[in-house]
Amino acid sequence: MEHVDLCVIGGGPSGYAAAMRALDLGKRVALVERDRIGGTGIYNGALASKTLWELSQRVASANEVLLGRGREPFRLSWEEVMKTLNEAQFERKYLHACHMQMMAVKPGTQGGGFKHLRGNATFTASHEVEIRREGRASSLTADQFIIATGSRPRNLPGLPKDERRILTSDGIFGIAAFPKSIVIIGAGVVGCEFATIFSNFGCTKVHLIDRAPRILPFEDEDVSELVARNLERRGVVIHRQARLEHIAAEPDAVRYRLRYEHGGSEEVAVEQALVSVGRVPNLEGLGLDLAGVERDDNGLVVLNGTASSQPHIHVVGDAMGSNMLVNIGEQEGRHAVERICGVHDQPLSHANASTIMFLDPEVAGVGLNEQDCRKRGIAHRTARIDYSCLARAIAMRRTKGFFKLIVTDDEHMTVLGMRAVGEHASSAIQAVALMISTGMGIAELAGLMHPHPSLTEGVQECARMLMGTSIFKPEVLNDRMRCTSWKPEAAVRAA
């Protein structure tokens, strides 16, 4: 029976990152994957949906120019779209495959080594797993284990999904053609991203069901309202404060009935439906009980950081049941390995993770937003500047959006968070993320020599606004620039 220092179960982003970090530290590593290396990160998650989004943005941008000149809109077939997606997935898959092949034959350092095993891994004892594939079984023992088995779309009671008419976020990539119409159930990040993608391509009438008063309720109102306006401008019907009473797949359509909070109901027929109500960890069939791993009433593994009740068994990524993002999962995988190997004793922290939502416009953020601060009773100041004030955005003809910088309401004005909404939003937040992690105030940001013309000049101008030294003055351009302050006892608006 083969023995390794670390066995990683699951070859998605978090498991792969964990395996590679363990190799850095000279460990003998076995990476077990039942399906395809890269997991959801490549095939039906981040890479796949973002490839569609990028292509759809180009189509929508081209059509804005064409329609503005009275020309017929440009259309792509779903077959052409999938050709681009398959090419992107192949490039990433090929990179992983070549990398693993070279790692497997590369002599290990400090006694390390790498092995990739295919099959389903199941614990048969605390330090042993059985790996089954195509009727064959082998066993492996290890000193340490990391479970990185990912997640799958959540099921809702009474909501049948056949992946033909009623689809999940996994099944949506298997459609044969653009549907003429689609209803998306769930107005969170994934639901809004697919609403953006399909409306951008211009071949599909999109309906979006939202139980809350506004989409993206975890974001500030100015963010969600701008995204909603742009979706509606592209023809998306947003059913706000609507409860899904019934949905059924029929031979020629999907029919659903809604009940609105303000009263009244509506029945609508569409060609297909997409259910986007979150994901759940893949923990079944792992034999966790045989390994002595404790689980809570919801079936999730009880964790202290990434460590389970068995200190040598860690859980990372989507399998943890929260914060299901590639960048966070990769960090969790690396953190678990570093704790196992005694590199440091720092606790796992999800604070100030940078995020991006591929919408119209793009939305990126780090740290707290305004409603987070208010819920926590944190006094703060905010500066916001529209893209229409930025030379680069004007040159790009992309003036929809804004930067918003949130700082403490004191003399130091330590950065609490930032939201960027608009073209290349994600490129503008990382410097602010570093400022948050170091507790830096805004004076350094205001004094930097930014390139011109660039979008990041807007972040600098926000800092200057808070310091009262901005080039454009918010008291004059208050429709495009504004500063506000908020204290727990009252919200106070300042010019």
MIMI-363189 format. One line per field, with one value per residue (C-alpha): z, x, y; residue number from 1. Coordinates in Angstrom, 3 decimals. Example, Ala and Ser with C-alpha at 12.3 -4.5 7.8 and 13.67 -1.06 7.14 Angstrom:
2
z	[7.800,7.140]
x	[12.300,13.670]
y	[-4.500,-1.060]
i	[1,2]
END
This chain:
495
z	[0.000,-1.027,1.576,1.041,3.280,1.964,0.044,-1.568,-2.551,-5.371,-8.209,-8.561,-7.845,-4.065,-4.224,-7.013,-5.149,-1.994,-3.831,-5.455,-2.178,-0.493,-3.219,-2.481,1.045,-0.017,0.663,-1.128,-2.563,-4.104,-5.860,-6.354,-8.820,-9.899,-13.039,-14.605,-13.140,-12.799,-11.774,-11.767,-12.062,-15.706,-16.941,-15.573,-13.320,-13.414,-16.693,-18.608,-17.567,-17.847,-21.367,-22.304,-20.605,-22.408,-25.774,-25.016,-24.017,-27.382,-29.211,-27.180,-27.729,-31.487,-31.624,-29.768,-32.608,-35.358,-34.033,-33.456,-37.179,-38.291,-39.155,-38.522,-35.262,-35.284,-34.072,-33.160,-33.145,-29.957,-31.899,-32.564,-28.925,-27.745,-30.154,-28.388,-24.973,-25.902,-27.111,-23.817,-21.757,-23.834,-23.300,-19.534,-19.469,-21.599,-19.248,-16.246,-18.066,-19.214,-15.804,-13.997,-16.426,-15.913,-12.145,-12.031,-13.684,-11.994,-9.164,-5.858,-3.581,0.000,-0.606,-2.198,-5.207,-7.025,-8.126,-9.875,-9.292,-11.015,-9.202,-6.297,-2.932,0.170,3.690,5.051,8.184,9.704,7.674,4.718,1.563,-1.084,-4.668,-7.113,-10.862,-13.482,-11.112,-9.896,-6.375,-4.699,-1.271,-0.105,3.321,4.249,7.240,6.289,4.112,2.466,1.235,-1.736,-3.384,-4.590,-4.833,-6.991,-7.691,-4.810,-5.189,-4.160,-2.953,-5.628,-8.336,-10.848,-13.008,-16.103,-17.607,-20.829,-20.116,-16.500,-16.138,-13.408,-13.702,-14.606,-17.235,-18.963,-20.877,-22.507,-24.420,-28.206,-29.208,-27.791,-26.235,-27.544,-23.923,-20.493,-16.875,-14.301,-10.770,-8.319,-8.581,-6.862,-8.566,-10.837,-11.824,-12.690,-14.586,-16.832,-17.269,-18.459,-20.790,-22.523,-22.833,-24.257,-27.040,-28.006,-29.025,-25.842,-23.922,-20.284,-17.185,-13.737,-10.580,-7.438,-4.053,-2.615,-3.390,-5.472,-7.136,-5.481,-2.036,-0.362,-2.277,-1.763,-3.438,-5.913,-7.181,-7.566,-9.097,-11.780,-12.715,-12.745,-14.975,-17.500,-17.526,-18.123,-20.838,-22.644,-22.321,-19.179,-17.229,-13.482,-11.378,-8.073,-4.727,-6.502,-5.078,-7.427,-6.767,-9.535,-12.410,-14.822,-17.948,-20.816,-24.257,-25.844,-22.926,-19.275,-17.482,-14.154,-11.853,-9.599,-6.571,-5.815,-2.315,-3.243,-4.423,-7.678,-9.614,-13.082,-15.283,-17.904,-20.528,-21.653,-23.631,-20.833,-17.166,-15.233,-11.502,-9.749,-5.989,-4.732,-4.373,-1.756,-0.872,-2.319,0.872,0.127,-0.391,1.286,4.271,6.709,9.489,9.092,9.391,12.565,11.060,12.898,10.947,12.049,11.732,8.163,7.099,6.915,8.391,11.767,11.297,13.261,10.460,7.841,10.348,11.061,14.352,13.117,13.119,10.229,7.950,6.539,4.316,1.820,-1.038,-1.806,0.380,3.408,2.525,2.360,0.367,-2.848,-4.947,-6.815,-5.323,-1.785,-2.350,-3.605,-0.562,1.733,0.098,0.498,4.072,5.081,3.770,5.511,8.828,8.380,7.697,10.488,8.191,10.403,13.044,11.635,11.689,8.426,7.558,4.823,5.611,2.750,-0.061,-3.459,-5.518,-9.044,-10.600,-14.377,-14.988,-17.061,-15.920,-14.234,-10.432,-8.191,-4.496,-1.470,2.216,3.593,1.675,3.123,4.259,5.939,7.907,8.943,10.066,12.243,13.525,12.069,11.538,8.087,5.275,1.612,-1.602,-4.954,-8.434,-11.699,-14.657,-16.663,-14.824,-15.917,-19.096,-19.774,-19.477,-21.797,-24.322,-24.122,-24.538,-21.413,-18.887,-17.077,-13.602,-10.550,-7.884,-4.219,-1.431,2.193,5.107,8.865,10.169,11.910,11.197,9.850,7.454,7.308,4.263,5.107,1.618,-2.002,-4.777,-8.453,-10.972,-14.627,-17.334,-15.989,-12.431,-11.176,-12.256,-9.893,-6.519,-5.673,-4.459,-2.134,-0.941,0.051,1.869,3.842,4.826,6.072,7.782,5.585,5.445,2.267,2.275,0.553,-2.108,-2.754,-3.218,-5.680,-9.254,-11.221,-14.989,-17.246,-18.664,-16.469,-14.628,-11.353,-11.316,-10.134,-6.994,-6.320,-6.841,-4.273,-1.752,-2.601,-2.257,1.287,2.057,0.477,-2.228,-5.333,-8.766,-9.513,-6.627,-5.452,-4.368,-8.048,-9.745,-7.131,-9.760,-10.580,-7.389,-3.773,-0.272,2.558,6.178,8.489,12.235,14.123,15.584,12.259,8.601,7.672,4.101,3.312,0.066]
x	[0.000,1.440,2.014,2.361,2.773,-0.373,-3.384,-5.532,-9.022,-10.304,-8.411,-10.321,-8.756,-8.390,-7.129,-4.676,-3.320,-2.916,-1.019,1.367,2.042,2.819,5.361,7.006,7.503,9.071,6.104,5.147,1.737,-1.077,-3.817,-6.983,-9.620,-12.675,-13.402,-11.362,-8.513,-9.578,-13.116,-15.824,-13.143,-12.633,-15.665,-18.896,-17.824,-15.487,-13.617,-16.676,-19.082,-16.474,-15.530,-19.201,-19.365,-16.301,-17.669,-21.131,-19.649,-17.904,-21.147,-23.091,-20.425,-20.390,-24.164,-24.241,-22.155,-24.126,-27.555,-26.419,-25.742,-28.931,-27.241,-28.541,-27.297,-24.513,-25.487,-23.512,-24.916,-24.667,-22.445,-19.977,-20.122,-19.395,-16.471,-14.836,-15.660,-14.206,-11.002,-10.616,-11.279,-8.844,-6.069,-6.522,-6.932,-3.794,-1.815,-2.842,-2.165,1.327,2.173,1.149,2.996,6.180,5.707,5.191,8.569,10.444,12.683,11.266,13.114,13.780,12.234,9.064,7.181,3.860,1.324,-2.010,-4.599,-7.962,-11.001,-13.414,-11.667,-13.441,-12.068,-11.879,-10.033,-8.716,-5.475,-6.535,-8.603,-9.806,-9.688,-12.154,-12.237,-13.979,-14.410,-10.832,-9.806,-6.550,-5.707,-3.534,-2.415,-1.277,-0.164,-2.419,-5.517,-7.135,-10.719,-11.329,-14.299,-16.089,-19.811,-22.891,-26.026,-28.496,-31.839,-35.093,-38.019,-40.677,-38.469,-37.702,-34.592,-34.225,-31.264,-33.254,-36.042,-35.236,-31.483,-28.904,-25.794,-23.968,-26.487,-26.776,-23.556,-25.137,-27.901,-27.949,-28.979,-29.848,-33.322,-35.797,-36.705,-35.469,-36.428,-33.655,-34.683,-32.414,-31.051,-27.710,-24.330,-24.645,-28.250,-27.413,-24.287,-26.278,-28.981,-26.214,-24.702,-27.950,-29.213,-25.847,-25.973,-29.386,-30.969,-32.929,-35.721,-34.645,-36.857,-35.234,-37.126,-36.092,-37.753,-36.111,-37.018,-33.833,-31.294,-27.889,-29.284,-25.895,-24.506,-25.255,-28.361,-26.452,-24.594,-27.635,-29.795,-27.224,-26.925,-30.726,-31.198,-28.709,-30.298,-33.723,-32.265,-31.282,-34.802,-34.505,-37.770,-37.024,-39.844,-39.176,-40.546,-41.952,-42.469,-42.374,-45.589,-45.337,-43.079,-43.406,-41.627,-44.010,-43.187,-43.047,-42.352,-41.662,-44.614,-44.244,-46.580,-45.538,-47.166,-46.114,-45.724,-47.752,-50.594,-51.508,-50.083,-48.750,-48.262,-45.527,-44.357,-40.715,-38.633,-36.221,-35.502,-32.241,-32.263,-29.555,-30.118,-26.634,-24.499,-23.924,-20.692,-19.895,-19.382,-21.390,-19.605,-16.382,-16.742,-16.289,-17.914,-15.266,-12.594,-14.201,-14.938,-17.674,-20.481,-23.124,-26.907,-26.727,-24.254,-21.299,-17.945,-17.332,-14.184,-11.621,-10.127,-9.660,-9.075,-11.828,-12.410,-9.614,-6.655,-4.933,-7.991,-8.618,-11.393,-10.939,-12.739,-16.415,-16.432,-16.312,-19.824,-19.159,-17.245,-17.393,-14.950,-11.854,-9.468,-10.661,-10.529,-6.953,-5.902,-7.670,-5.797,-2.452,-3.265,-4.183,-0.884,1.105,-0.611,-0.023,3.657,4.084,5.013,2.995,0.296,-1.883,-5.653,-7.571,-9.113,-11.614,-11.518,-10.966,-11.131,-11.365,-14.412,-15.632,-19.066,-19.269,-22.326,-23.154,-21.233,-18.531,-18.619,-15.571,-15.147,-12.964,-13.627,-16.867,-19.599,-21.849,-24.597,-22.032,-20.745,-24.240,-25.165,-22.045,-22.582,-19.286,-19.092,-17.657,-17.137,-17.695,-16.474,-17.974,-16.986,-18.700,-16.790,-18.086,-15.467,-12.555,-10.608,-9.856,-13.523,-14.527,-11.885,-13.132,-16.730,-17.539,-18.838,-21.370,-20.073,-18.413,-15.744,-16.726,-14.161,-15.221,-13.015,-13.231,-14.834,-11.743,-8.636,-6.658,-9.406,-8.293,-9.684,-12.585,-13.629,-14.138,-16.596,-15.770,-18.602,-17.691,-15.218,-12.095,-13.398,-11.374,-8.100,-8.634,-9.188,-5.995,-4.031,-6.912,-6.949,-3.297,-4.128,-6.854,-4.576,-1.888,-4.280,-3.048,-4.844,-5.736,-2.987,-0.546,-3.140,-3.869,-0.165,0.689,1.699,-0.986,-0.627,-2.777,-5.228,-6.180,-9.262,-7.362,-7.166,-10.764,-9.673,-7.098,-9.691,-11.949,-9.106,-8.579,-12.300,-12.237,-9.236,-10.829,-8.142,-9.843,-9.326,-13.056,-15.182,-18.192,-20.084,-20.175,-20.458,-22.717,-24.588,-21.341,-19.277,-20.309,-19.017,-21.183,-20.679,-22.632,-22.684,-24.684,-27.000,-27.679,-26.735,-25.242,-24.751,-21.971,-21.197]
y	[0.000,3.356,6.055,9.813,12.826,14.534,13.261,15.965,14.795,16.985,18.647,21.901,25.326,24.869,21.270,22.020,25.060,22.971,20.227,22.678,24.506,21.180,20.432,23.778,22.513,19.214,16.919,13.728,14.531,12.479,14.465,12.404,13.637,11.660,13.675,16.485,18.501,22.113,21.189,23.832,26.506,25.504,23.631,25.098,27.924,30.892,30.333,29.126,31.873,34.628,33.523,33.848,37.243,38.575,37.464,38.829,42.208,42.455,41.631,44.185,46.864,46.239,46.435,49.745,51.191,49.445,50.364,53.943,54.165,52.470,49.172,45.667,44.109,41.536,38.062,34.958,31.439,29.389,26.985,29.818,30.868,27.337,27.078,30.027,28.560,25.156,26.811,28.692,25.575,23.543,26.111,26.001,22.215,21.766,24.016,21.888,18.607,19.628,21.019,17.832,15.575,17.540,17.638,13.871,13.170,16.004,14.783,15.940,18.289,17.303,13.906,15.272,13.965,14.289,11.709,12.302,9.572,9.245,7.903,8.347,8.527,7.207,7.056,3.523,4.613,7.796,7.705,5.564,6.062,3.658,4.944,3.373,3.790,1.668,-1.267,-1.205,-0.275,0.664,2.001,4.848,6.004,9.485,11.481,14.395,14.870,17.862,17.562,19.857,18.171,21.294,21.882,21.372,23.451,23.587,21.831,23.490,21.343,21.025,22.473,19.715,20.134,17.985,19.931,20.230,22.716,23.554,23.955,24.494,26.665,23.433,22.340,25.720,25.031,21.989,23.800,23.348,26.871,30.255,30.000,32.548,33.263,32.217,32.817,32.974,32.036,33.839,37.389,36.842,37.069,34.014,34.779,38.384,37.333,34.987,37.627,39.963,37.351,36.370,39.947,41.069,38.486,39.863,36.559,35.820,37.543,37.331,37.271,37.516,36.533,38.414,37.818,40.929,44.560,44.851,42.586,42.007,42.926,42.398,45.392,49.088,50.427,52.618,49.533,47.287,50.020,50.860,47.179,46.799,49.845,48.534,45.076,46.618,48.855,45.655,44.296,42.137,41.871,41.927,40.465,42.254,41.032,37.991,34.516,31.535,29.591,27.017,26.029,23.122,21.936,21.210,19.827,23.275,25.649,26.241,27.817,29.575,31.463,34.341,35.934,39.509,40.929,43.997,41.760,40.131,37.227,36.528,33.484,33.482,30.976,30.852,28.402,27.468,28.183,28.555,27.812,29.828,29.593,28.781,25.676,22.966,21.109,17.686,15.677,12.537,9.242,10.341,8.012,10.873,8.864,6.129,8.794,10.140,13.560,15.456,17.167,19.657,19.450,20.782,18.099,20.489,19.537,21.185,23.244,25.200,27.265,24.545,21.704,19.193,17.360,15.084,17.526,15.765,16.155,19.630,20.984,23.828,25.565,25.040,21.915,24.236,25.437,29.190,31.820,29.791,31.790,30.576,33.125,32.405,28.619,28.798,30.793,28.319,25.430,27.146,28.193,24.640,23.286,26.009,25.276,21.535,22.151,24.674,27.557,29.914,29.841,32.609,31.928,31.706,35.080,35.920,39.626,42.059,39.517,41.182,40.235,40.829,40.423,40.164,42.283,45.359,47.265,45.199,45.428,44.928,45.434,44.945,45.434,46.852,48.630,51.332,49.005,46.727,49.721,50.733,47.237,47.189,50.717,51.985,55.749,56.401,58.859,58.125,59.741,58.823,59.984,59.039,57.637,60.608,62.736,60.535,61.285,57.584,56.594,59.439,58.369,54.780,55.997,53.985,56.496,54.291,53.626,55.101,54.676,54.788,54.939,54.323,55.442,55.822,58.992,60.334,62.361,59.389,58.272,54.634,52.816,50.485,49.464,50.359,49.639,50.075,49.874,50.210,49.245,47.473,47.855,44.897,46.513,49.435,47.792,45.922,48.936,49.738,46.113,46.518,49.753,48.004,45.129,47.517,49.948,52.786,56.136,57.985,60.646,58.246,57.409,61.077,61.814,59.035,59.903,58.033,57.457,59.631,59.014,56.065,54.903,54.669,58.460,58.242,56.396,59.092,61.815,60.116,60.349,63.996,64.697,63.337,65.522,68.607,68.880,67.431,68.979,68.918,70.169,68.124,71.238,72.258,68.849,67.276,65.267,63.439,63.749,63.645,63.113,61.815,60.923,58.633,58.141,55.535,58.185,59.952,60.066,63.419,64.490,66.950,68.676]
i	[1,2,3,4,5,6,7,8,9,10,11,12,13,14,15,16,17,18,19,20,21,22,23,24,25,26,27,28,29,30,31,32,33,34,35,36,37,38,39,40,41,42,43,44,45,46,47,48,49,50,51,52,53,54,55,56,57,58,59,60,61,62,63,64,65,66,67,68,69,70,71,72,73,74,75,76,77,78,79,80,81,82,83,84,85,86,87,88,89,90,91,92,93,94,95,96,97,98,99,100,101,102,103,104,105,106,107,108,109,110,111,112,113,114,115,116,117,118,119,120,121,122,123,124,125,126,127,128,129,130,131,132,133,134,135,136,137,138,139,140,141,142,143,144,145,146,147,148,149,150,151,152,153,154,155,156,157,158,159,160,161,162,163,164,165,166,167,168,169,170,171,172,173,174,175,176,177,178,179,180,181,182,183,184,185,186,187,188,189,190,191,192,193,194,195,196,197,198,199,200,201,202,203,204,205,206,207,208,209,210,211,212,213,214,215,216,217,218,219,220,221,222,223,224,225,226,227,228,229,230,231,232,233,234,235,236,237,238,239,240,241,242,243,244,245,246,247,248,249,250,251,252,253,254,255,256,257,258,259,260,261,262,263,264,265,266,267,268,269,270,271,272,273,274,275,276,277,278,279,280,281,282,283,284,285,286,287,288,289,290,291,292,293,294,295,296,297,298,299,300,301,302,303,304,305,306,307,308,309,310,311,312,313,314,315,316,317,318,319,320,321,322,323,324,325,326,327,328,329,330,331,332,333,334,335,336,337,338,339,340,341,342,343,344,345,346,347,348,349,350,351,352,353,354,355,356,357,358,359,360,361,362,363,364,365,366,367,368,369,370,371,372,373,374,375,376,377,378,379,380,381,382,383,384,385,386,387,388,389,390,391,392,393,394,395,396,397,398,399,400,401,402,403,404,405,406,407,408,409,410,411,412,413,414,415,416,417,418,419,420,421,422,423,424,425,426,427,428,429,430,431,432,433,434,435,436,437,438,439,440,441,442,443,444,445,446,447,448,449,450,451,452,453,454,455,456,457,458,459,460,461,462,463,464,465,466,467,468,469,470,471,472,473,474,475,476,477,478,479,480,481,482,483,484,485,486,487,488,489,490,491,492,493,494,495]
END
